[in-house]
Amino acid sequence: MKIPKRIAQTLMNSLKGGVVPRVGLPYITVGRKEEIDALLHDVEIIADGGASFRFIVGKYGSGKSFLLQTIRNYVMAKNFVVVDADLSPERRLQGTRGQGLATYKELIRNMSTKTRPEGGALSLILDRWISNVQQQAAEASGMSVTDPGLPPLVEKRISAVIYSLNEMVHGFDFARLLTLYYKAHLEGDDETKAKVLKWFRGEYNTKTEARQELGVNIVITDEDWYEYLKLFAAFLKQAGYAGMLVLIDELVNIYKIPNAITRQYNYEKILTLYNDAMQGKAQYLGFILCGTPQCMEDPRRGVYSYEALRSRLAEGHFTGEHKDLLSPVIRLQPLTGEEMLILVEKLADIHAGLYEYPQIVTQQDMVDFIEIEFGRIGADTHITPREVIRDFIQVLDIIYQNPDVKVRTLLGSDQFTYAQNAVNEEAADGQFAEFDI
């Protein structure tokens, strides 16, 4: 494989550090074909004007975030806008001190497109929208983009887009801000454009501040930020995109909220998102949330502790050992030994290409490595791709820096110990139980 060194270095650094790289995922994607196909089917539904909602459930290090980033790259290539955020103690779906709004801010900050995959694409999207409308109006009228008679035709087309949003909740104010941005664009008023972007990012703290600077008497709040995601999805379709996908990781941070009432409010918000998607109240919008089995299934603190969600999401009587990838909850199964062998082969090739040395790790070395990893006590249920990947990259680093060391010797030494998860799942899951009120 010929991989740019910048991408190869990012892959190695990220994987060794136990985090998911934002670039280069196609070079190391192994398995998960059925899960990816199921999620891409959702994407087709969203592009047709529907909505989707999925949970991805798996242990720490099982590949949830990896799958999330893989889907992110796929859908951006299909002309989707993607927003993503990790939940934390400061970022929730609902809160009393701005935690829900903080999640919205993070989502908009990370707004990404194919041409701006690193995030921060909001201004690019708005400018592209105006440029496209100008081009369409020019082509339809036979005028040039600089013709003085073109602006009224452009405004007519923009009014049609804005009118389509007026019937949605907060649609009038959203449309008004779009109009302000367009007029500022025409006049070269970068200061007003910056203020409109600030409003869309949820950065106005009070209505008074927004009214003084923009003349609008509304701001995005903890209570209604989701309504603006729906507005963005509708607008993005009008602006020429296929739809919007919302990716939310670290759902475990809701499970860890010590106050039971606060947790219930957050689960109630999840129920709202889920119902809107399932009942067709949202359009061109999809959600994928990631969490651990414990944060989903714990009857006292997990998602299933909220009865309305449990009754909708719990597995039916006929699932058993069979996977149901059409259900709202996708449970990640461990990668097989064969799949992990393919993965370490890819990693060995990337490592050798990055540091420009002839491949010195043989196929048998890789087989021996996988057998050792999977032969450990409890590996059948507890080993994760993250652990195997970190171990193997460490082996490659040592062999590269110490040419006299043989892979077989290293694997057989007492010093070779596999990386443990930074967080013990059972300990993490039980850590906050005593604070449950």
MOPEFEN-V577453 format. One line per field, one symbol per residue. ss: DSSP state (~ for helix, > for strand, _ for the rest). A space follows every 50 residues. Layout:
ss: ???
//
This chain:
ss: ____~~~~~~~~~~~~________~~~_____~~~~~~~~~~~~~~~___ >>>>>>>______~~~~~~~~~~~~~~___>>>>>>_>__>_______~~ ~~~~~~~~~__>>__>_____~~~~~~~~~~~~~~~~~~~~________~ ~~~~~~~~~~~~~~~_____~~~~~~~~~~~~~~~~~__~~~~~~~~~~~ ______~~~~~~~~__________~~~~~~~~~~~~~~_____>>>>>>_ _~~~~____~~~~~~~~~~~~~~~~~~~~_____>>>>>>>_~~~~~___ __~~~_~~~~~~~_______________>>>_____~~~~~~~~~~~~~~ ~~~~~_______~~~~~~~~~~~~____~~~~__~~~~~~~~~~~~~~~~ ~_____~~~~~~____________~~~~~~__~~~__
//
